[in-house]
Amino acid sequence: MNLSEVLNSINYNKEDLFQDLPDVTTKEYVAFIVNKSFSYFPDTILQANEMNLRPHADPRMQYHYLQNSIRKRKRFSKWAKKNDSSALDAVKRYYGYSPQKAEEALSILNEQQIEYLITIYKGGSE
């Protein structure tokens, strides 16, 4: 059982994955990841939040709640990923900043200053 099978069974085809292999699917069901994937959509964010409020609930109960409370619809979204930037790395190394401070510094620096820092560190090669 992979994540796409779980999401398809909740979103679209409404097949019960826990019916055939209850023990295996209970161990493989990762509620946090499933809830995170439903938090991207305005029509499913409330259901995802309800399950986030109840992390102690049985995975089978969480799955059935989502399967029965979410309307049938095809949903797809790309996962939000952090932007790995050579400019961010150069600012962190040059000034000794944390990632948060480096992002703030990037908003203050102009293009010439950023290019200078990148050329000094060549994207983290030094």
N, C-alpha and C positions, 0 to 999 in steps of 0.2 A: 504494500500500500504506500503510495507516495502522495505528496501534497496535492498534485493536480487531480488525482482520483478523489480525494476527500472533498476538494472544492467543487468539482463537477457533481458529485453526489449531493452536495448541499445546495448548490446553485441551480443546476439544470436538470439532471436526470432523476433525482430524488430516490436513487437506489440505496437501500440500507446496507452499508458496508459492515456493520457490526453483526449482522444476522448470520453470516457464514462462519466467520472466524472471530468470535468475541474476545478471546484472550489475546490473540496476536494484535488485533486492531486497537485494543485498549492500551497496549504498551506502545504502539507506534503512533498513536494520535497525539500530536503536540498542540495543545490548546492555544498556547501563546502565538504560535505562527499562524494558525487558522484565524484567530481573532484579529491579528494584525492585518491579514489579507482582507478581511471584511471591513476594517476601519477606513479603507480608502474610498468607500462608496457612501453617499449620503443616505441611501435607503437601507443600509445594513449597519451603520455605525452604532445605532442604539442597541442592537442585538449583540454586537461585539463588546460593547461596554458592559452590558449585563453579565456576559460571561467573564469579563475581566474582573468584575466585582466579586465573582464566585470562583476563585481558582481552586478551591478545595473540592468542588463538585466532581462527581465521577465523570470521566471522559465520555462515557456512553451517554450520560444525561446531557452533557454539553452539546455533543454531536446531534442528538435528537432534538434538542431545543432549537438549534440553528437550522436544522433541516426542516422543521415544521413551522418555524416562524418567518423564514425568509422566502419571499416569493420567487417563483421560477423565472429565471432570467439569466442570460449569458453576461458574465462580468469578467473583465480582464483589466489588469493594471500592472504597470511595471513597478518594481520595488524601488523605493527611494534609496539612493546610495550616496554616501559622502563623496564629495568632489575632491579627489586627490590631485593637488596642484603643486607643480614645481615651485611656483611663486610662494605658496604657503610654506613649503618646506624650507625654502631659502630664508624667509623672514624668521621662521622659528629658530633656525640654526644661527643666523647672524645676530639676532637680538637675544636669543635664549628664552623666547616666549613660549607659553603654552599654546595649544591650538586655538583656543578662544581669543587670547590676546593677539595672536598672529593674524586672525581674521579681522580683528578691529584695526590692526596696523595696516593691513592691505587696503582697507577703505580710506585710509588717510594718505598713503603713499601714491605718488603719480606714476605714470607708465615708465618714465625714464629711470626712476629710483628702483622700481620693481625689476626692470630689465637688468640693471646694474647688479642687483643682488643675485639674480638668476645666473648671470655670467660668472660671478664670483664662485658660486657653489655648483654650477652646471647641473642643477636638479638633484643635488645630494651626492655628487661623486667625490667630494673632498672629505 
